Amino acid sequence: MKVLVLNGPNLGTLGRREPEVYGTKTLADLEKVLNNRARELGVELGFRQSNHEGQLIDWIESEPSDAIIVNPGALSHYSLALADALRGSGKPVVEVHISNVFRREPERHRMVTATAAKGVISGLGFDGYLAALDYLART
């Protein structure tokens, strides 16, 4: 099984952007943690980050995978195009948010991309990605 892990805008700045919200670990730290768990589960990972909506959509459409973990960042709240691409992939999708979006600004409470996901994990930090990977490896 191959799982594509997509991270959207501003997630490349993890570790230095709002550490009180996102913590001090970096995107490279997240990739290492996920690759370690993936090896334990016998899962192959594709790991990508982009600040550009179209690039994320291109990866959804072209990267071979059996399932997708996506943290769309702020795109979650308004990107119908990304939601359509996730839904159109025909693959199981789990959406992950490092912070608890429901404890933040009201405009973050609406997540249009979540409509394309089997489930959403919010507020568990990097553990949310691990939970998503564990779930997808079992399905």
C-alpha positions as CSV (number, residue, x, y, z in Angstrom):
1,M,0.0,0.0,0.0
2,K,1.2,3.5,-0.8
3,V,-0.1,6.6,1.1
4,L,0.3,10.1,-0.3
5,V,0.8,12.7,2.4
6,L,0.1,16.2,1.2
7,N,0.7,19.4,3.2
8,G,-0.6,22.7,2.0
9,P,0.3,26.3,2.4
10,N,2.6,27.5,5.2
11,L,3.3,24.0,6.5
12,G,6.8,24.3,5.2
13,T,7.4,26.8,8.0
14,L,6.5,24.4,10.8
15,G,8.9,24.8,13.7
16,R,9.2,28.6,13.3
17,R,5.7,29.7,12.4
18,E,3.5,30.3,15.5
19,P,5.1,27.7,17.7
20,E,2.5,28.3,20.4
21,V,-0.1,26.9,17.9
22,Y,1.9,24.4,15.8
23,G,4.8,23.5,18.1
24,T,8.5,23.6,17.4
25,K,8.9,20.5,15.3
26,T,9.6,20.9,11.5
27,L,8.1,19.4,8.4
28,A,11.3,17.3,8.1
29,D,10.6,16.0,11.7
30,L,7.1,15.0,10.6
31,E,8.3,13.2,7.5
32,K,10.8,11.3,9.7
33,V,8.2,10.3,12.2
34,L,5.7,9.2,9.5
35,N,8.4,7.2,7.5
36,N,9.3,5.3,10.7
37,R,5.7,4.4,11.4
38,A,5.2,3.5,7.7
39,R,8.1,1.1,7.8
40,E,6.6,-0.6,10.9
41,L,3.2,-0.9,9.0
42,G,4.7,-2.0,5.7
43,V,3.4,1.1,4.0
44,E,5.2,3.2,1.4
45,L,4.8,7.0,1.7
46,G,4.9,9.8,-0.8
47,F,5.4,13.0,1.2
48,R,4.8,16.4,-0.5
49,Q,4.3,20.1,0.6
50,S,3.3,23.0,-1.6
51,N,2.0,26.5,-1.0
52,H,0.2,26.3,-4.3
53,E,-3.3,24.8,-4.7
54,G,-2.8,23.7,-8.3
55,Q,0.4,21.8,-7.4
56,L,-1.5,19.9,-4.7
57,I,-4.2,19.0,-7.2
58,D,-1.6,17.9,-9.8
59,W,-0.1,15.5,-7.2
60,I,-3.6,14.1,-6.3
61,E,-4.2,13.5,-10.0
62,S,-0.8,12.1,-11.0
63,E,1.0,10.5,-7.9
64,P,0.3,6.8,-7.7
65,S,-1.2,6.0,-4.3
66,D,-3.9,3.9,-2.6
67,A,-4.9,6.5,-0.1
68,I,-4.3,10.2,0.9
69,I,-3.5,12.0,4.1
70,V,-4.0,15.7,3.5
71,N,-3.4,18.8,5.6
72,P,-4.7,21.5,3.3
73,G,-3.8,24.3,5.7
74,A,-6.0,27.3,5.1
75,L,-7.1,25.9,1.7
76,S,-9.4,23.6,3.8
77,H,-11.7,26.5,4.5
78,Y,-12.4,27.6,0.9
79,S,-10.9,25.4,-1.8
80,L,-13.7,23.7,-3.7
81,A,-11.1,22.8,-6.4
82,L,-9.0,20.8,-3.9
83,A,-12.1,19.2,-2.4
84,D,-13.2,18.2,-5.9
85,A,-9.8,16.7,-6.7
86,L,-9.7,14.7,-3.4
87,R,-13.3,13.4,-4.0
88,G,-12.5,12.7,-7.7
89,S,-9.4,10.6,-6.8
90,G,-11.7,7.8,-5.6
91,K,-9.2,7.1,-2.8
92,P,-9.8,7.0,0.9
93,V,-8.8,10.4,2.3
94,V,-8.1,11.5,5.9
95,E,-7.8,15.2,6.5
96,V,-5.5,16.2,9.3
97,H,-5.0,19.6,11.1
98,I,-2.2,20.0,13.6
99,S,-4.1,22.6,15.7
100,N,-7.7,22.3,16.9
101,V,-9.4,24.5,14.3
102,F,-12.5,24.7,16.4
103,R,-10.6,26.5,19.1
104,R,-9.4,29.2,16.6
105,E,-11.1,31.9,14.6
106,P,-14.6,31.2,13.5
107,E,-13.7,31.4,9.8
108,R,-11.6,28.3,10.4
109,H,-14.5,26.2,11.6
110,R,-15.9,25.6,8.1
111,M,-13.8,23.0,6.1
112,V,-15.0,22.4,2.6
113,T,-12.2,19.9,1.9
114,A,-13.5,17.8,4.8
115,T,-16.5,16.8,2.7
116,A,-14.2,14.7,0.6
117,A,-12.6,12.9,3.5
118,K,-13.6,9.7,5.3
119,G,-12.6,11.4,8.5
120,V,-10.9,14.5,10.0
121,I,-8.4,14.6,12.8
122,S,-7.9,18.1,14.4
123,G,-5.8,19.2,17.3
124,L,-3.5,16.2,18.0
125,G,-0.4,17.7,16.5
126,F,1.8,15.1,14.6
127,D,-0.1,12.3,16.4
128,G,-3.0,13.1,14.1
129,Y,-0.9,12.1,11.1
130,L,0.1,8.9,12.8
131,A,-3.5,8.1,13.6
132,A,-4.5,8.8,10.0
133,L,-1.7,6.5,8.8
134,D,-2.7,3.7,11.2
135,Y,-6.3,3.9,10.1
136,L,-5.5,3.9,6.4
137,A,-3.1,1.0,6.8
138,R,-5.9,-1.1,8.3
139,T,-8.5,-0.3,5.5
